[in-house]
Amino acid sequence: MADPADDFDDDKPLDPAMEKVRRKLARLMAVSIGIMLVGLMAVLGAVVYKSAGSGVPQGTMEAVIDLPDGFTVSDTAVSDNRILFFGTTGDGATRVLIYDANSASLIANHRVQ
């Protein structure tokens, strides 16, 4: 009985048309692998970039806030980079003061009636 492996052992040269098709397929495969590798590198680069953080320092911010003389704080609120102080002045007037942490300055001083 004939051994089926004998059919694959004989390397017969391909005819020119099939050889041309084989070369085109090999070139297509090489280009496809190259594109996939470039895409994979882009995805890995994006993951590393995102995992590195936003670059914003995570340290503690320290500042001295100069509130008006005689101002008594009764309540505070924080939103993003702003701090709101609600209280009364020395003469009994109710005021709302807003401090901006980015500019390190008092940006609003409203009287409440």
C-alpha positions as CSV (number, residue, x, y, z in Angstrom):
1,M,0.0,0.0,0.0
2,A,1.3,3.5,-0.8
3,D,2.4,5.8,2.0
4,P,0.4,9.0,1.9
5,A,3.4,11.0,3.1
6,D,5.2,10.2,-0.2
7,D,3.0,12.7,-2.0
8,F,4.4,15.5,0.2
9,D,8.0,14.4,0.1
10,D,8.4,15.2,-3.6
11,D,9.1,18.9,-3.9
12,K,8.1,19.6,-7.5
13,P,8.8,23.1,-8.8
14,L,5.7,25.3,-9.1
15,D,4.7,26.5,-12.5
16,P,5.5,30.3,-13.0
17,A,1.8,31.4,-12.5
18,M,1.6,29.7,-9.1
19,E,5.1,30.9,-8.1
20,K,3.9,34.5,-8.8
21,V,0.8,34.0,-6.6
22,R,2.9,32.5,-3.8
23,R,5.2,35.5,-3.9
24,K,2.3,37.9,-3.8
25,L,0.8,36.1,-0.8
26,A,4.1,36.1,1.0
27,R,4.5,39.9,0.4
28,L,0.9,40.4,1.6
29,M,1.5,38.4,4.7
30,A,4.7,40.4,5.5
31,V,2.9,43.7,5.0
32,S,0.0,42.6,7.2
33,I,2.3,41.4,10.0
34,G,4.2,44.8,9.8
35,I,0.9,46.7,10.1
36,M,-0.2,44.6,13.0
37,L,3.1,45.2,14.8
38,V,2.9,48.9,14.3
39,G,-0.7,48.9,15.6
40,L,0.3,46.8,18.6
41,M,3.2,49.2,19.4
42,A,0.8,52.1,19.2
43,V,-1.7,50.5,21.6
44,L,1.1,49.6,24.1
45,G,2.5,53.1,23.8
46,A,-1.0,54.5,24.6
47,V,-1.3,52.2,27.6
48,V,2.1,53.2,29.0
49,Y,1.3,56.9,28.4
50,K,-2.0,56.7,30.2
51,S,-0.6,54.7,33.1
52,A,2.2,57.2,33.6
53,G,-0.3,59.7,35.1
54,S,-1.4,63.1,34.2
55,G,1.8,64.8,35.2
56,V,0.1,66.8,37.9
57,P,2.1,66.9,41.1
58,Q,0.4,65.0,43.9
59,G,2.1,66.9,46.7
60,T,0.4,68.9,49.4
61,M,-0.4,72.5,48.5
62,E,0.3,75.1,51.2
63,A,-1.0,78.7,51.3
64,V,-1.8,81.5,53.7
65,I,-5.2,82.9,53.2
66,D,-5.6,86.6,54.3
67,L,-9.2,87.1,55.3
68,P,-10.4,90.5,56.4
69,D,-9.6,91.6,60.0
70,G,-12.4,90.6,62.4
71,F,-13.9,88.1,59.9
72,T,-15.4,85.0,61.7
73,V,-15.8,81.9,59.6
74,S,-19.1,80.1,60.3
75,D,-19.1,77.7,57.2
76,T,-16.8,76.6,54.3
77,A,-17.3,74.8,51.0
78,V,-14.8,73.5,48.5
79,S,-15.3,73.1,44.7
80,D,-12.4,72.1,42.4
81,N,-9.8,74.8,43.1
82,R,-12.1,77.3,45.0
83,I,-12.8,77.7,48.7
84,L,-15.9,79.6,49.9
85,F,-15.9,81.1,53.3
86,F,-19.2,82.2,54.9
87,G,-19.1,84.3,58.0
88,T,-19.5,87.7,59.6
89,T,-17.2,90.7,59.8
90,G,-16.3,92.6,63.0
91,D,-19.2,95.0,62.5
92,G,-21.8,92.1,62.2
93,A,-22.2,92.1,58.4
94,T,-22.6,88.7,56.8
95,R,-20.2,88.1,54.0
96,V,-19.2,85.4,51.5
97,L,-15.6,85.2,50.5
98,I,-14.3,83.1,47.6
99,Y,-10.6,82.1,47.5
100,D,-9.0,80.7,44.3
101,A,-6.3,78.2,45.0
102,N,-4.7,78.4,41.5
103,S,-4.1,82.1,41.6
104,A,-3.7,82.1,45.5
105,S,-5.9,85.1,45.8
106,L,-9.3,86.2,47.1
107,I,-11.5,86.5,44.0
108,A,-14.8,87.5,45.5
109,N,-16.1,89.4,48.6
110,H,-19.9,89.6,48.7
111,R,-22.1,91.1,51.3
112,V,-25.2,89.2,52.2
113,Q,-28.2,91.2,53.4
